[in-house]
Amino acid sequence: MKKIIIAGANRLMLFGGEGKLRLPFEGEVDIPSDAETFVFGNYVALSLPNMADLSDGLVWKGLRESWATLQEDDYAAASKASELLNWNASERYCGNDGSPLERCSEISKRCPRCGKEYFPRLNPAVVVLVTRGEEALLVHSRNLKGDVHALVAGFVETGESLEECVAREIREETSLEVGDIRYVGSQAWPFPYQLMMGFTACYRSGEVVFADGELTSGGFFTRDNIPEIPSPPSLSRKIIDLWISGDLPKKNEC
């Protein structure tokens, strides 16, 4: 029996009481006969953003907050579904001739006039932990809630490598120069369709100056003086936790 992923506006429709929420199974939610669906693995995804009256036992919950409730496989599937549904809503017309696109597969559309095929977009972005001896750079972005401090982050630009992006973003946002840039891991981030790639880097020179206005505060912190940090399951939080525990991959002396 397939599980149903109903998503919209970074929310999921889940079944069960508070603390025991899960994805509904087929038969536990009424799916309109004209609903556009995406089927992959053991899941059926669809969007019902205007559904006001929920069946008994169904509740809306934020996608990110659902991480703490759902099984790992279900959360990964819900994240993929959210990206597919966001792409489906925004990619409606052919960029060549303006014709309405038609579904070609579970992850593509095709223009019936010119034949051009379209796939879900991905926006590659980096997050980087800059270390200076036993300290790490944590910063507060104007987009973060409260006083949360995270890692320097930014989108990859056309024509640059990931390592070049790391160095540029740190320079632009903090005026620091870094070296020994090393890859840590990656994460699909469905808000709405980013591919996050995590790095570490060693401080080389400079003073922290928030040059481009994206960051509002921050600096180098020790492990016993950590400010409020992002909640799981963000890659930024994972890398910070690895640094706090001393489990980051070995690198040259910073």
Buried (B, 14 or more C-beta within 10 A) or exposed (E): EEBBBBBBEBBBBBBBEEEEBBBBEEEBBEBEEEEEBBEBEEBBBBBBEEBEEBEEEBBBBEBBEBBEBBEEEBBBBBBBBBBBBBBBEEBEEBEEEEBEBEEEEEBEBBBEEEEBEBEBEEEBBBBBBBBBEEBBBBBBBEEBEEEBBBBBBBEBEEEEEBBEBBBBBBBBBBBBEBEBBBBBEBBBBBEBBBBBBBBBBBBBEEEBEBEEEBBEBBBBBEEEEBBBBBEEBBBBBBBBEBBBEEEBEEEEEB
